[in-house]
Amino acid sequence: MKKSPEVDAYIAKAADFAKPILQKIRTLFHKACPDMEEEMKWSFPHFVYRGILGSMAAFKQHVSFGFWKGSLLSDPEGLFKKVGDTSMAGHKVTSVADLPADKVLLAYIKEAVQLNEEGVKAPASRKRPKKALEVPDYFLAALKKNKKALATFEKFSPSHKREYVEWVTEAKQEETRARRLAQAVEWMATGKSRHWQYQNC
């Protein structure tokens, strides 16, 4: 097996319950594809063969593993579900007994290997469009009392406008919201964006 010392270290640092699970998953990936390689990406182990194939990760109370192109797998056992807006599919277990039977998991891995061998691309993630920015009446009223602040706000890009509006509207208390609004107007009156303090860092 083409083992990575980094993955060895990752497993060694995992909780005791997780170690045998990680070892089992690792062994099966290599058994399904002897040319499999290992890489650490995003701080957890990935299995690579003609591109990323799958991954595994240990957490406090469970181990998660899955396939990079999981949404394209036939998944006859219904083991995997899509993760977020990506094609990655994951499955959580808390013990070796929770893992699918070896022959089942080997079949999944081999199907994932075939997708990479055929050069099948993972579907592009679909970004949800942001809702149109709604500027509260009280926010506009405060701006209209300061012509310079209003002019700055109107010249801002949509993202800069959103930063100010969300900063003010996300305040849970009325007092905090009023204080933020006053600060926002003061900054905009001098042409400053919401995060002006960090722009020259």
Long-range contacts (C-beta under 8 A, 24 or more apart in sequence): 1-27, 1-30, 1-34, 1-36, 2-30, 2-35, 2-36, 2-37, 2-38, 3-38, 4-37, 4-38, 4-39, 4-40, 4-45, 6-38, 6-40, 6-45, 7-38, 7-40, 7-45, 10-40, 10-44, 10-45, 10-58, 11-58, 14-58, 15-58, 15-60, 17-94, 17-95, 18-58, 18-59, 18-63, 20-96, 21-58, 21-63, 21-93, 21-95, 21-96, 21-99, 22-56, 22-58, 22-63, 24-96, 24-99, 25-56, 25-63, 25-65, 25-99, 25-105, 26-56, 28-102, 28-105, 28-106, 28-109, 29-53, 29-54, 29-109, 31-106, 32-106, 32-109, 32-110, 32-113, 33-109, 33-110, 33-113, 49-113, 49-116, 50-116, 50-117, 50-119, 51-116, 53-109, 53-112, 53-113, 53-116, 54-109, 54-112, 55-88, 61-94, 62-92, 62-93, 62-94, 63-92, 63-93, 63-94, 64-90, 64-91, 64-92, 64-93, 65-90, 65-91, 65-93, 66-90, 66-91, 67-108, 67-112, 68-112, 68-122, 69-112, 69-115, 69-116, 69-120, 69-122, 71-122, 71-123, 72-115, 72-120, 72-122, 72-123, 73-108, 73-111, 73-112, 73-115, 74-111, 75-108, 77-104, 79-104, 79-108, 84-125, 85-125, 85-126, 85-127, 85-128, 86-122, 86-125, 87-122, 87-123, 87-125, 130-162, 133-158, 133-161, 133-162, 133-165, 134-165, 135-161, 135-165, 136-165, 136-168, 136-169, 138-181, 139-165, 139-168, 139-169, 139-181, 142-181, 142-182, 142-184, 142-185, 143-185, 143-188, 145-185, 146-185, 146-188, 146-189, 148-188, 148-189, 148-190, 148-191, 149-184, 149-185, 149-186, 149-188, 149-189, 150-188, 152-188, 152-189, 152-191, 152-192, 153-188, 156-193, 160-193, 160-194, 163-193, 163-194, 163-195, 164-188, 164-194, 167-194
